[in-house]
Amino acid sequence: MRVAVPLAGRVLRPFQRFVSTESAGGLVLLGCTVVALVWANSPWADGYVHLWERPLTVGGRAAGLTLSLHAWINDALMAIFFFLVGLEIKRELLVGELASPRQAALPIAGAIGGMLVPAAIFAAVNRGGPGAAGWGIPMATDIAFALGALSLLGPGVPTSLRVFLTALAIVDDIGAVLVIAVFYTAQLALVPIAVAAALVALLLGFNRAGVRHAAPYAIVGVVLWLAVFASGIHATIAGVLLAMTIPARSDAGGDASLLVRLEQRLHGVSAFVVMPLFALSNAGVRIGADLAAALSWPVASGVVLGLALGKPVGITLVSWIAIRLRVAALPPGVSWRALHGVTWLGGIGFTMSLFVAGLAYGRGPLLDSAKIGILAASLIAGLAGWVLVRRATRAPVPV
């Protein structure tokens, strides 16, 4: 007879496994970004554009769906990424850093400052201009790149600092999902929305009925994706909705819950398949000879100032206020210098920033300007954060 395992033990995966997957994925993501940039600025640049714009039909001729390869990656494959984000959010809310109000206070406060200040800076720089719609670009943190940069410092970095950065990035993800759903949604179609709502109710019914196999959720999830795609809401939101219905409790046998099993199975798929393909198809931008002039454009400068300045200022300022008001406390073993260094790593936007930029601008020079700003800001924030955290923790550089 098996002994029942507490919910925390069944839902919360080992933190080091999560960090190692995200860190390795960040290195692969970096490599694919470099490949995309080199390809887009090579003599074969036209081939880069034509490849991702090539149409692909899934399904039969009568009822098939035809999208460009780029759209399949951004709308369908990225739904897997958002599904994983949703699973992580649910786990954190149940048993992670966001489960306890006292523990959650600091990353939530920091994330709020790290979203509002960058958005305000971008909006101020682009006020009344053609790029004003991109205010959501500098709001999110790329957890893979941020944890990857932190992992390069080796074991000298306190675990509590890694936990804070992870929780901060997950709260950022919650904000980004809400921004995409509310502000970057096209004209809505009510019938598909009603169908999507009915499907979510069905999935919740599966959960309540004790369904613990992935297949029923996957089948209904595909139909949910089609309904959300047809509704005008960005299709990737279907991934988050599906994740919220996945059972977090295991069956009476005490085995790992479906939520944990899916997280474990999909982390590698997301980190080493979905995100590299996203980087290859989205990070390529032609960089002209006058890079300084390109960075001076309002969209690019707004992104750079928002991510590389607004993020650390916003996170640090609101975290300081929360601690002064005694609603939060510094993580154990973490100094203010180390925390401030990590806030710079929060300025690595990349994945979600590129995603929001595509929603805000579509194709064209505004998107290219945003990409240049995102790449420059992520590089600046990553290097600054790495140096500051290393000095604050006196962590040796791994050799």
C-alpha positions as a Markdown table, in Angstrom:
| # | Residue | x | y | z |
|---|---|---|---|---|
| 1 | Met | 0.0 | 0.0 | 0.0 |
| 2 | Arg | 1.4 | 3.4 | -1.0 |
| 3 | Val | 1.5 | 6.3 | 1.4 |
| 4 | Ala | -0.2 | 9.5 | 0.2 |
| 5 | Val | 2.3 | 12.2 | -0.7 |
| 6 | Pro | 1.6 | 15.8 | 0.2 |
| 7 | Leu | 0.5 | 18.1 | -2.6 |
| 8 | Ala | 3.7 | 20.0 | -2.5 |
| 9 | Gly | 5.7 | 16.8 | -2.9 |
| 10 | Arg | 3.6 | 15.7 | -5.9 |
| 11 | Val | 3.4 | 19.1 | -7.6 |
| 12 | Leu | 6.7 | 20.9 | -7.0 |
| 13 | Arg | 9.5 | 19.5 | -9.2 |
| 14 | Pro | 13.1 | 19.7 | -8.1 |
| 15 | Phe | 14.1 | 23.3 | -8.6 |
| 16 | Gln | 17.6 | 22.4 | -9.8 |
| 17 | Arg | 16.1 | 20.4 | -12.7 |
| 18 | Phe | 14.1 | 23.4 | -13.8 |
| 19 | Val | 17.1 | 25.7 | -13.7 |
| 20 | Ser | 19.4 | 23.3 | -15.6 |
| 21 | Thr | 16.8 | 22.9 | -18.4 |
| 22 | Glu | 16.2 | 26.6 | -18.7 |
| 23 | Ser | 19.9 | 27.4 | -18.6 |
| 24 | Ala | 20.8 | 24.8 | -21.3 |
| 25 | Gly | 17.8 | 26.0 | -23.3 |
| 26 | Gly | 19.1 | 29.6 | -23.0 |
| 27 | Leu | 22.4 | 28.6 | -24.6 |
| 28 | Val | 20.7 | 26.9 | -27.5 |
| 29 | Leu | 18.4 | 29.9 | -27.9 |
| 30 | Leu | 21.5 | 32.1 | -28.0 |
| 31 | Gly | 23.1 | 29.9 | -30.7 |
| 32 | Cys | 19.9 | 30.0 | -32.9 |
| 33 | Thr | 19.7 | 33.8 | -32.5 |
| 34 | Val | 23.2 | 34.2 | -33.8 |
| 35 | Val | 22.5 | 31.9 | -36.7 |
| 36 | Ala | 19.3 | 33.9 | -37.6 |
| 37 | Leu | 21.3 | 37.2 | -37.5 |
| 38 | Val | 24.1 | 35.9 | -39.6 |
| 39 | Trp | 21.7 | 34.3 | -42.1 |
| 40 | Ala | 19.6 | 37.5 | -42.4 |
| 41 | Asn | 22.7 | 39.6 | -43.1 |
| 42 | Ser | 24.4 | 37.1 | -45.5 |
| 43 | Pro | 24.2 | 36.9 | -49.3 |
| 44 | Trp | 21.4 | 34.3 | -48.7 |
| 45 | Ala | 19.2 | 36.7 | -46.8 |
| 46 | Asp | 16.4 | 36.4 | -49.4 |
| 47 | Gly | 16.3 | 32.7 | -48.8 |
| 48 | Tyr | 15.8 | 33.4 | -45.0 |
| 49 | Val | 12.7 | 35.5 | -45.7 |
| 50 | His | 11.3 | 33.2 | -48.3 |
| 51 | Leu | 11.7 | 30.1 | -46.1 |
| 52 | Trp | 9.6 | 31.4 | -43.3 |
| 53 | Glu | 6.9 | 32.9 | -45.6 |
| 54 | Arg | 6.4 | 29.5 | -47.4 |
| 55 | Pro | 2.8 | 28.4 | -47.0 |
| 56 | Leu | 2.0 | 25.1 | -45.3 |
| 57 | Thr | -1.3 | 23.4 | -45.2 |
| 58 | Val | -2.3 | 21.1 | -42.3 |
| 59 | Gly | -5.3 | 18.9 | -42.8 |
| 60 | Gly | -7.2 | 17.9 | -45.9 |
| 61 | Arg | -7.8 | 20.1 | -48.9 |
| 62 | Ala | -11.4 | 20.7 | -48.0 |
| 63 | Ala | -11.0 | 21.5 | -44.3 |
| 64 | Gly | -7.3 | 22.2 | -44.0 |
| 65 | Leu | -5.7 | 25.3 | -42.5 |
| 66 | Thr | -3.0 | 27.1 | -44.6 |
| 67 | Leu | -0.6 | 29.4 | -42.9 |
| 68 | Ser | 3.0 | 30.5 | -43.5 |
| 69 | Leu | 5.7 | 28.5 | -41.8 |
| 70 | His | 6.4 | 31.6 | -39.7 |
| 71 | Ala | 2.7 | 31.8 | -38.6 |
| 72 | Trp | 2.6 | 28.1 | -37.7 |
| 73 | Ile | 5.6 | 28.6 | -35.4 |
| 74 | Asn | 4.2 | 31.8 | -33.8 |
| 75 | Asp | 0.6 | 30.7 | -33.5 |
| 76 | Ala | 0.8 | 26.9 | -33.1 |
| 77 | Leu | 4.2 | 25.9 | -31.8 |
| 78 | Met | 4.3 | 28.8 | -29.4 |
| 79 | Ala | 1.0 | 27.6 | -28.0 |
| 80 | Ile | 3.1 | 24.7 | -26.5 |
| 81 | Phe | 5.4 | 27.3 | -24.9 |
| 82 | Phe | 2.4 | 29.2 | -23.5 |
| 83 | Phe | 1.0 | 25.9 | -22.3 |
| 84 | Leu | 4.2 | 25.3 | -20.4 |
| 85 | Val | 4.1 | 28.8 | -19.0 |
| 86 | Gly | 0.6 | 28.2 | -17.8 |
| 87 | Leu | 1.6 | 24.9 | -16.1 |
| 88 | Glu | 4.5 | 26.8 | -14.3 |
| 89 | Ile | 2.2 | 29.6 | -13.3 |
| 90 | Lys | -0.3 | 27.1 | -11.8 |
| 91 | Arg | 2.4 | 25.2 | -10.0 |
| 92 | Glu | 3.9 | 28.4 | -8.5 |
| 93 | Leu | 0.4 | 29.5 | -7.4 |
| 94 | Leu | -0.2 | 26.2 | -5.7 |
| 95 | Val | 3.1 | 25.2 | -4.0 |
| 96 | Gly | 5.8 | 27.5 | -5.3 |
| 97 | Glu | 7.1 | 31.0 | -4.4 |
| 98 | Leu | 3.7 | 32.5 | -5.2 |
| 99 | Ala | 1.7 | 30.1 | -2.9 |
| 100 | Ser | 2.6 | 32.0 | 0.2 |
| 101 | Pro | 1.6 | 35.7 | 0.4 |
| 102 | Arg | 4.8 | 36.5 | 2.3 |
| 103 | Gln | 7.1 | 34.7 | -0.1 |
| 104 | Ala | 5.2 | 36.0 | -3.2 |
| 105 | Ala | 5.2 | 39.7 | -2.1 |
| 106 | Leu | 8.7 | 40.6 | -3.2 |
| 107 | Pro | 8.7 | 39.0 | -6.7 |
| 108 | Ile | 5.2 | 40.3 | -7.3 |
| 109 | Ala | 6.1 | 43.8 | -6.2 |
| 110 | Gly | 9.3 | 43.7 | -8.3 |
| 111 | Ala | 7.5 | 42.3 | -11.3 |
| 112 | Ile | 4.9 | 45.1 | -11.2 |
| 113 | Gly | 7.6 | 47.7 | -11.1 |
| 114 | Gly | 9.4 | 45.9 | -13.8 |
| 115 | Met | 6.4 | 46.0 | -16.1 |
| 116 | Leu | 5.0 | 49.5 | -15.4 |
| 117 | Val | 8.2 | 51.5 | -15.6 |
| 118 | Pro | 9.5 | 50.0 | -18.9 |
| 119 | Ala | 6.0 | 50.4 | -20.5 |
| 120 | Ala | 5.8 | 54.0 | -19.3 |
| 121 | Ile | 9.3 | 54.8 | -20.7 |
| 122 | Phe | 8.5 | 53.3 | -24.1 |
| 123 | Ala | 5.2 | 55.1 | -24.2 |
| 124 | Ala | 6.9 | 58.4 | -23.4 |
| 125 | Val | 9.5 | 58.0 | -26.1 |
| 126 | Asn | 7.0 | 57.0 | -28.7 |
| 127 | Arg | 4.1 | 59.2 | -27.7 |
| 128 | Gly | 2.0 | 60.1 | -30.7 |
| 129 | Gly | 4.4 | 58.3 | -33.1 |
| 130 | Pro | 3.7 | 55.3 | -35.4 |
| 131 | Gly | 5.4 | 52.9 | -32.9 |
| 132 | Ala | 3.2 | 53.8 | -29.9 |
| 133 | Ala | 1.4 | 50.5 | -30.0 |
| 134 | Gly | 4.5 | 48.6 | -29.0 |
| 135 | Trp | 4.4 | 49.7 | -25.3 |
| 136 | Gly | 4.1 | 46.1 | -24.2 |
| 137 | Ile | 7.4 | 45.0 | -25.8 |
| 138 | Pro | 9.7 | 45.8 | -22.9 |
| 139 | Met | 7.5 | 44.4 | -20.1 |
| 140 | Ala | 8.5 | 40.7 | -20.0 |
| 141 | Thr | 11.6 | 38.8 | -18.9 |
| 142 | Asp | 13.1 | 35.9 | -20.8 |
| 143 | Ile | 13.5 | 33.2 | -18.1 |
| 144 | Ala | 15.7 | 31.0 | -20.2 |
| 145 | Phe | 18.2 | 33.7 | -21.0 |
| 146 | Ala | 18.1 | 35.2 | -17.5 |
| 147 | Leu | 18.7 | 31.9 | -15.8 |
| 148 | Gly | 21.3 | 31.0 | -18.4 |
| 149 | Ala | 23.3 | 34.1 | -17.6 |
| 150 | Leu | 23.0 | 33.5 | -13.9 |
| 151 | Ser | 24.1 | 29.8 | -14.3 |
| 152 | Leu | 27.3 | 31.0 | -15.9 |
| 153 | Leu | 28.4 | 32.2 | -12.4 |
| 154 | Gly | 28.4 | 28.7 | -11.1 |
| 155 | Pro | 27.3 | 27.5 | -7.6 |
| 156 | Gly | 28.4 | 30.7 | -5.8 |
| 157 | Val | 25.1 | 32.3 | -6.5 |
| 158 | Pro | 22.6 | 31.7 | -3.6 |
| 159 | Thr | 19.7 | 29.4 | -4.5 |
| 160 | Ser | 17.3 | 32.0 | -3.0 |
| 161 | Leu | 18.5 | 34.5 | -5.7 |
| 162 | Arg | 17.7 | 32.0 | -8.4 |
| 163 | Val | 14.3 | 31.3 | -6.9 |
| 164 | Phe | 13.6 | 35.1 | -6.8 |
| 165 | Leu | 14.5 | 35.5 | -10.4 |
| 166 | Thr | 12.4 | 32.5 | -11.5 |
| 167 | Ala | 9.3 | 33.8 | -9.5 |
| 168 | Leu | 9.8 | 37.3 | -10.9 |
| 169 | Ala | 9.9 | 36.0 | -14.5 |
| 170 | Ile | 6.8 | 33.9 | -13.9 |
| 171 | Val | 4.9 | 36.9 | -12.6 |
| 172 | Asp | 6.1 | 38.8 | -15.7 |
| 173 | Asp | 4.7 | 36.0 | -17.8 |
| 174 | Ile | 1.3 | 36.4 | -16.1 |
| 175 | Gly | 1.4 | 40.1 | -17.0 |
| 176 | Ala | 2.5 | 39.4 | -20.5 |
| 177 | Val | -0.3 | 36.9 | -21.1 |
| 178 | Leu | -2.9 | 39.4 | -19.8 |
| 179 | Val | -1.5 | 42.2 | -22.0 |
| 180 | Ile | -1.5 | 40.0 | -25.1 |
| 181 | Ala | -5.1 | 38.8 | -24.4 |
| 182 | Val | -6.5 | 42.2 | -23.6 |
| 183 | Phe | -4.5 | 44.7 | -25.7 |
| 184 | Tyr | -3.1 | 42.8 | -28.6 |
| 185 | Thr | -6.4 | 41.2 | -29.7 |
| 186 | Ala | -8.0 | 41.8 | -33.1 |
| 187 | Gln | -11.7 | 42.1 | -33.7 |
| 188 | Leu | -13.5 | 39.5 | -31.7 |
| 189 | Ala | -15.9 | 36.8 | -33.1 |
| 190 | Leu | -18.5 | 35.8 | -30.5 |
| 191 | Val | -19.4 | 32.4 | -31.7 |
| 192 | Pro | -15.8 | 31.0 | -31.6 |
| 193 | Ile | -15.4 | 32.6 | -28.1 |
| 194 | Ala | -18.6 | 30.8 | -26.9 |
| 195 | Val | -17.2 | 27.5 | -28.3 |
| 196 | Ala | -13.9 | 28.1 | -26.6 |
| 197 | Ala | -15.7 | 28.8 | -23.3 |
| 198 | Ala | -17.7 | 25.6 | -23.6 |
| 199 | Leu | -14.5 | 23.7 | -24.3 |
| 200 | Val | -12.8 | 25.1 | -21.2 |
| 201 | Ala | -15.9 | 24.1 | -19.2 |
| 202 | Leu | -15.6 | 20.6 | -20.6 |
| 203 | Leu | -11.9 | 20.4 | -19.7 |
| 204 | Leu | -12.7 | 21.6 | -16.1 |
| 205 | Gly | -15.3 | 18.8 | -16.1 |
| 206 | Phe | -12.5 | 16.3 | -17.0 |
| 207 | Asn | -10.5 | 17.6 | -14.0 |
| 208 | Arg | -13.4 | 17.4 | -11.6 |
| 209 | Ala | -14.3 | 13.9 | -12.8 |
| 210 | Gly | -10.8 | 12.7 | -12.0 |
| 211 | Val | -9.5 | 12.3 | -15.6 |
| 212 | Arg | -5.7 | 11.9 | -15.2 |
| 213 | His | -4.7 | 10.9 | -18.7 |
| 214 | Ala | -3.2 | 13.4 | -21.1 |
| 215 | Ala | -5.1 | 12.2 | -24.3 |
| 216 | Pro | -8.5 | 13.7 | -23.6 |
| 217 | Tyr | -7.0 | 17.0 | -22.6 |
| 218 | Ala | -4.8 | 17.0 | -25.8 |
| 219 | Ile | -7.7 | 16.2 | -28.1 |
| 220 | Val | -10.0 | 18.9 | -26.7 |
| 221 | Gly | -7.0 | 21.3 | -26.5 |
| 222 | Val | -6.4 | 21.1 | -30.3 |
| 223 | Val | -10.1 | 22.0 | -30.8 |
| 224 | Leu | -9.7 | 24.8 | -28.2 |
| 225 | Trp | -6.7 | 26.2 | -30.2 |
| 226 | Leu | -8.8 | 26.2 | -33.4 |
| 227 | Ala | -11.7 | 28.1 | -31.6 |
| 228 | Val | -9.4 | 30.7 | -30.1 |
| 229 | Phe | -7.6 | 31.1 | -33.4 |
| 230 | Ala | -11.0 | 31.8 | -35.1 |
| 231 | Ser | -12.1 | 34.1 | -32.3 |
| 232 | Gly | -9.6 | 37.0 | -32.9 |
| 233 | Ile | -7.8 | 36.4 | -29.6 |
| 234 | His | -4.2 | 35.3 | -30.2 |
| 235 | Ala | -4.2 | 31.5 | -30.6 |
| 236 | Thr | -1.4 | 31.0 | -28.0 |
| 237 | Ile | -3.8 | 32.0 | -25.2 |
| 238 | Ala | -5.4 | 28.6 | -25.8 |
| 239 | Gly | -2.2 | 27.1 | -24.3 |
| 240 | Val | -2.6 | 29.0 | -21.1 |
| 241 | Leu | -6.3 | 28.2 | -20.8 |
| 242 | Leu | -5.6 | 24.5 | -21.3 |
| 243 | Ala | -2.9 | 24.6 | -18.7 |
| 244 | Met | -5.2 | 26.0 | -16.1 |
| 245 | Thr | -7.5 | 22.9 | -16.4 |
| 246 | Ile | -4.7 | 20.3 | -16.0 |
| 247 | Pro | -5.0 | 18.4 | -12.7 |
| 248 | Ala | -2.4 | 19.3 | -10.1 |
| 249 | Arg | -3.3 | 16.4 | -7.8 |
| 250 | Ser | -2.3 | 12.8 | -8.5 |
| 251 | Asp | -4.6 | 9.8 | -8.2 |
| 252 | Ala | -5.0 | 7.7 | -5.1 |
| 253 | Gly | -1.8 | 5.7 | -6.1 |
| 254 | Gly | 0.3 | 8.7 | -5.2 |
| 255 | Asp | 2.1 | 8.9 | -8.6 |
| 256 | Ala | 3.2 | 12.2 | -10.0 |
| 257 | Ser | 0.3 | 14.5 | -11.0 |
| 258 | Leu | -0.6 | 15.0 | -14.7 |
| 259 | Leu | 0.7 | 18.6 | -14.3 |
| 260 | Val | 4.1 | 17.5 | -13.2 |
| 261 | Arg | 4.3 | 14.8 | -15.8 |
| 262 | Leu | 3.5 | 17.2 | -18.6 |
| 263 | Glu | 5.9 | 19.8 | -17.3 |
| 264 | Gln | 8.7 | 17.2 | -17.3 |
| 265 | Arg | 7.9 | 15.9 | -20.8 |
| 266 | Leu | 7.4 | 19.3 | -22.4 |
| 267 | His | 10.3 | 21.3 | -20.9 |
| 268 | Gly | 12.8 | 19.7 | -23.3 |
| 269 | Val | 10.4 | 20.1 | -26.3 |
| 270 | Ser | 9.9 | 23.8 | -25.4 |
| 271 | Ala | 13.6 | 24.5 | -24.7 |
| 272 | Phe | 15.2 | 22.6 | -27.5 |
| 273 | Val | 12.6 | 22.6 | -30.3 |
| 274 | Val | 10.0 | 25.3 | -30.0 |
| 275 | Met | 12.1 | 28.2 | -28.7 |
| 276 | Pro | 15.1 | 27.5 | -31.1 |
| 277 | Leu | 12.6 | 27.5 | -34.1 |
| 278 | Phe | 11.0 | 30.7 | -32.8 |
| 279 | Ala | 14.4 | 32.3 | -32.5 |
| 280 | Leu | 15.5 | 31.2 | -36.0 |
| 281 | Ser | 12.3 | 32.5 | -37.6 |
| 282 | Asn | 11.9 | 35.8 | -35.6 |
| 283 | Ala | 15.4 | 37.0 | -34.6 |
| 284 | Gly | 16.7 | 37.5 | -38.1 |
| 285 | Val | 16.9 | 41.3 | -38.9 |
| 286 | Arg | 19.1 | 43.0 | -41.4 |
| 287 | Ile | 21.5 | 45.3 | -39.5 |
| 288 | Gly | 22.7 | 48.2 | -41.6 |
| 289 | Ala | 26.1 | 49.8 | -41.4 |
| 290 | Asp | 24.9 | 52.7 | -39.2 |
| 291 | Leu | 23.8 | 50.8 | -36.2 |
| 292 | Ala | 23.9 | 53.9 | -34.0 |
| 293 | Ala | 21.4 | 55.6 | -36.2 |
| 294 | Ala | 19.1 | 52.5 | -36.1 |
| 295 | Leu | 19.2 | 52.5 | -32.3 |
| 296 | Ser | 18.2 | 56.2 | -32.2 |
| 297 | Trp | 14.9 | 55.5 | -33.9 |
| 298 | Pro | 12.0 | 56.0 | -31.3 |
| 299 | Val | 10.9 | 52.3 | -31.3 |
| 300 | Ala | 14.5 | 50.9 | -30.9 |
| 301 | Ser | 15.5 | 53.6 | -28.3 |
| 302 | Gly | 12.2 | 53.1 | -26.4 |
| 303 | Val | 12.9 | 49.3 | -26.2 |
| 304 | Val | 16.5 | 49.8 | -25.1 |
| 305 | Leu | 15.6 | 52.4 | -22.5 |
| 306 | Gly | 12.6 | 50.3 | -21.3 |
| 307 | Leu | 14.5 | 47.0 | -20.9 |
| 308 | Ala | 18.0 | 48.1 | -20.0 |
| 309 | Leu | 17.0 | 51.0 | -17.8 |
| 310 | Gly | 13.3 | 50.7 | -16.9 |
| 311 | Lys | 13.5 | 47.1 | -15.9 |
| 312 | Pro | 16.2 | 47.4 | -13.2 |
| 313 | Val | 14.9 | 50.7 | -12.0 |
| 314 | Gly | 11.3 | 49.5 | -11.8 |
| 315 | Ile | 12.1 | 46.2 | -10.1 |
| 316 | Thr | 14.6 | 47.7 | -7.6 |
| 317 | Leu | 12.4 | 50.7 | -6.7 |
| 318 | Val | 9.2 | 48.9 | -6.1 |
| 319 | Ser | 11.0 | 46.0 | -4.3 |
| 320 | Trp | 12.6 | 48.6 | -2.0 |
| 321 | Ile | 9.2 | 50.2 | -1.3 |
| 322 | Ala | 7.7 | 46.8 | -0.5 |
| 323 | Ile | 10.5 | 46.0 | 1.9 |
| 324 | Arg | 10.4 | 49.4 | 3.6 |
| 325 | Leu | 6.6 | 49.0 | 4.1 |
| 326 | Arg | 7.3 | 45.6 | 5.6 |
| 327 | Val | 5.1 | 43.7 | 3.2 |
| 328 | Ala | 8.1 | 41.8 | 1.8 |
| 329 | Ala | 11.6 | 40.9 | 2.9 |
| 330 | Leu | 14.9 | 40.2 | 1.1 |
| 331 | Pro | 15.5 | 36.5 | 0.3 |
| 332 | Pro | 17.7 | 34.8 | 2.9 |
| 333 | Gly | 21.4 | 35.2 | 2.2 |
| 334 | Val | 20.8 | 37.9 | -0.5 |
| 335 | Ser | 22.2 | 41.4 | -0.3 |
| 336 | Trp | 20.7 | 44.5 | -1.9 |
| 337 | Arg | 23.7 | 44.6 | -4.3 |
| 338 | Ala | 23.0 | 41.0 | -5.4 |
| 339 | Leu | 19.3 | 41.7 | -5.8 |
| 340 | His | 19.9 | 44.8 | -7.9 |
| 341 | Gly | 22.3 | 42.8 | -10.1 |
| 342 | Val | 19.5 | 40.3 | -10.8 |
| 343 | Thr | 17.1 | 43.1 | -11.7 |
| 344 | Trp | 19.4 | 43.8 | -14.6 |
| 345 | Leu | 19.0 | 40.2 | -15.8 |
| 346 | Gly | 15.3 | 40.9 | -15.7 |
| 347 | Gly | 15.9 | 43.3 | -18.6 |
| 348 | Ile | 16.7 | 40.4 | -20.9 |
| 349 | Gly | 13.4 | 40.4 | -22.8 |
| 350 | Phe | 14.0 | 38.6 | -26.0 |
| 351 | Thr | 11.4 | 35.8 | -26.5 |
| 352 | Met | 8.3 | 37.5 | -25.1 |
| 353 | Ser | 9.5 | 40.9 | -26.4 |
| 354 | Leu | 9.9 | 39.6 | -29.9 |
| 355 | Phe | 6.5 | 37.9 | -29.7 |
| 356 | Val | 4.7 | 41.1 | -28.6 |
| 357 | Ala | 6.6 | 43.1 | -31.2 |
| 358 | Gly | 5.3 | 40.8 | -33.9 |
| 359 | Leu | 1.7 | 41.3 | -32.6 |
| 360 | Ala | 2.2 | 45.1 | -32.3 |
| 361 | Tyr | 3.7 | 45.8 | -35.7 |
| 362 | Gly | 3.3 | 42.8 | -38.0 |
| 363 | Arg | 5.9 | 42.9 | -40.7 |
| 364 | Gly | 7.9 | 46.0 | -41.7 |
| 365 | Pro | 10.4 | 48.6 | -40.6 |
| 366 | Leu | 8.8 | 49.1 | -37.2 |
| 367 | Leu | 9.3 | 45.4 | -36.4 |
| 368 | Asp | 12.9 | 45.5 | -37.6 |
| 369 | Ser | 13.6 | 48.5 | -35.4 |
| 370 | Ala | 12.0 | 46.8 | -32.4 |
| 371 | Lys | 14.1 | 43.6 | -33.0 |
| 372 | Ile | 17.3 | 45.7 | -33.1 |
| 373 | Gly | 16.3 | 47.4 | -29.8 |
| 374 | Ile | 15.4 | 44.0 | -28.2 |
| 375 | Leu | 18.7 | 42.4 | -29.2 |
| 376 | Ala | 20.8 | 45.4 | -28.0 |
| 377 | Ala | 18.9 | 45.8 | -24.7 |
| 378 | Ser | 19.1 | 42.1 | -23.9 |
| 379 | Leu | 22.8 | 42.2 | -24.5 |
| 380 | Ile | 23.4 | 45.3 | -22.4 |
| 381 | Ala | 21.1 | 44.0 | -19.5 |
| 382 | Gly | 22.6 | 40.5 | -19.6 |
| 383 | Leu | 26.2 | 41.7 | -19.4 |
| 384 | Ala | 25.5 | 44.3 | -16.8 |
| 385 | Gly | 23.5 | 41.9 | -14.6 |
| 386 | Trp | 26.2 | 39.2 | -14.9 |
| 387 | Val | 29.0 | 41.6 | -13.8 |
| 388 | Leu | 26.9 | 43.1 | -11.0 |
| 389 | Val | 25.8 | 39.7 | -9.6 |
| 390 | Arg | 29.3 | 38.3 | -9.8 |
| 391 | Arg | 30.7 | 41.3 | -7.9 |
| 392 | Ala | 27.9 | 41.1 | -5.3 |
| 393 | Thr | 28.2 | 37.4 | -4.6 |
| 394 | Arg | 32.0 | 37.1 | -5.4 |
| 395 | Ala | 31.1 | 34.1 | -7.4 |
| 396 | Pro | 34.1 | 32.5 | -9.3 |
| 397 | Val | 33.7 | 32.2 | -13.1 |
| 398 | Pro | 33.4 | 28.5 | -14.0 |
| 399 | Val | 36.3 | 27.2 | -16.1 |
